[in-house]
Amino acid sequence: MSSGKRSGQVAEAAGVDIQTLRYYERRGLLARPERSDGGPRL
């Protein structure tokens, strides 16, 4: 199991909405999270 934070935890700590984090990922402002073989973020 990964020891990283969940997207929601990161968003809350940063004071932004989770959709904002995903927007930043798409724009290349944040590194994309690792994904499992099935596709969900790890």
C-alpha positions as a Python dict, from the first residue, in 0.01 Angstrom:
ca = {
    (1, 'M'): (0, 0, 0),
    (2, 'S'): (122, 350, -82),
    (3, 'S'): (220, 582, 203),
    (4, 'G'): (131, 895, 3),
    (5, 'K'): (-161, 1126, 64),
    (6, 'R'): (-493, 1099, -113),
    (7, 'S'): (-588, 1370, -360),
    (8, 'G'): (-853, 1502, -124),
    (9, 'Q'): (-600, 1530, 158),
    (10, 'V'): (-359, 1722, -64),
    (11, 'A'): (-637, 1952, -185),
    (12, 'E'): (-749, 2024, 171),
    (13, 'A'): (-392, 2093, 288),
    (14, 'A'): (-341, 2330, -7),
    (15, 'G'): (-675, 2501, 47),
    (16, 'V'): (-806, 2420, -301),
    (17, 'D'): (-1077, 2201, -450),
    (18, 'I'): (-980, 1856, -579),
    (19, 'Q'): (-1088, 1963, -930),
    (20, 'T'): (-833, 2245, -907),
    (21, 'L'): (-560, 1989, -837),
    (22, 'R'): (-667, 1789, -1140),
    (23, 'Y'): (-668, 2104, -1351),
    (24, 'Y'): (-312, 2180, -1237),
    (25, 'E'): (-212, 1822, -1330),
    (26, 'R'): (-357, 1863, -1682),
    (27, 'R'): (-177, 2196, -1729),
    (28, 'G'): (154, 2041, -1620),
    (29, 'L'): (180, 2254, -1305),
    (30, 'L'): (183, 1943, -1083),
    (31, 'A'): (336, 1605, -1147),
    (32, 'R'): (78, 1347, -1244),
    (33, 'P'): (21, 1087, -969),
    (34, 'E'): (119, 725, -1015),
    (35, 'R'): (-166, 506, -1135),
    (36, 'S'): (-251, 143, -1082),
    (37, 'D'): (-285, -92, -1380),
    (38, 'G'): (-661, -30, -1366),
    (39, 'G'): (-616, 347, -1390),
    (40, 'P'): (-703, 491, -1045),
    (41, 'R'): (-454, 727, -884),
    (42, 'L'): (-238, 569, -616),
}
